[in-house]
Amino acid sequence: MLTFSLDNVSYGVNVHQVREVKNFEGVKPVPYAPAYVRGITNLRGEVVPVIDLRKRFGIDTKKENGDNGIMVIVQSKPPIGVMVDSVMEVLTLPNNDIESNSDSLIADRSHVVMGVAKHDKELIILLDLMKVVSKTDLEDLTRTAKGFQIKVKKVTPQV
């Protein structure tokens, strides 16, 4: 698993869900995007939407500084950038160090939490990153290779 932090809490994701880790180099905001969509960025000629995981999880946004934010690019088409506070390390843990009883987790969206891992004296919340950034959870926003496209419902005027 690849571990990262948000607000001094450790999280882990399957390393196979991550294409690459990149320093955060800024994004361009997109009008009408949900609050947790930070914007879009150019990654070697590919337009990549960037989700701020702090906002996605309802954590207060921290003040930006030079080393704030690392972008984790997820394996999807097109890829999605996920902004986190810092990427820490890749770990391999035995199964007996992982609790996967989601009934014991107190969360509205516990389907994205796969379990909790114990490493040294620290707890690591294991996430399914693909569910965190899934289309159904990204409201009515759709992605295209050119960036974002907003779905608009046509309304027929009543006469």
C-alpha positions, -999 to +999 in steps of 0.1 A: +000+000+000+010+036-006+005+057+025-002+094+026-014+120+052-043+144+055-045+166+086-020+144+105-040+112+098-024+084+079-042+068+050-033+039+027-043+029-008-035+000-030-003+008-048-018-006-080-044+022-080-017+048-083+000+056-117+025+081-103+032+106-076+039+142-086+047+174-068+018+198-068+024+225-094-009+244-094-042+241-111-066+262-131-101+265-115-131+252-134-164+272-131-194+253-116-172+224-104-180+209-070-161+225-041-138+195-038-127+197-074-096+219-072-094+224-110-074+210-139-037+207-146-016+198-176+004+166-171+027+161-201+001+173-226-028+155-208-055+175-191-061+161-156-088+170-132-076+175-096-096+166-065-087+181-032-090+152-008-092+175+022-123+191+008-137+158-004-135+145+032-148+177+047-114+186+064-105+223+067-082+235+040-048+242+052-028+273+042-007+266+011+030+268+013+058+256-010+057+220-001+020+216+005+001+191-016+013+161-035-007+149-065-014+112-067-025+102-102-050+074-103-052+047-129-083+057-149-091+071-183-086+101-182-065+100-151-076+120-120-052+139-097-058+135-060-043+163-039-030+152-004-009+168+023+021+144+018+029+110+004+048+090+030+059+055+019+051+022+004+043-005+030+037-043+029+017-055+059+006-090+069-031-097+068-033-101+105-024-064+109-055-053+089-090-050+104-115-050+076-148-051+095-166-021+079-196-026+103-174-012+131-166+020+112-187+050+119-190+067+085-217+076+061-196+065+031-179+035+047-179+017+014-147+037+005-130+026+037-116-009+032-103-013+068-077-001+092-041-013+093-019-013+124+017-004+117+040+001+147+018+021+171+000+039+143-034+033+126-037+037+089-071+041+073-073+020+041-092+035+013-104+023-021-092+053-041-113+043-071-144+046-050-133+079-035-131+094-070-159+074-087-181+091-113-213+084-093-198+102-063-186+131-084-222+144-087-233+153-122-198+164-133-184+145-163-148+144-176-137+147-211-102+147-226-106+185-229-114+190-192-148+193-177-183+193-191-213+203-171-246+183-176-275+206-181-312+194-180-333+209-208-365+225-196-394+228-220-414+259-215-450+254-205-476+273-227 
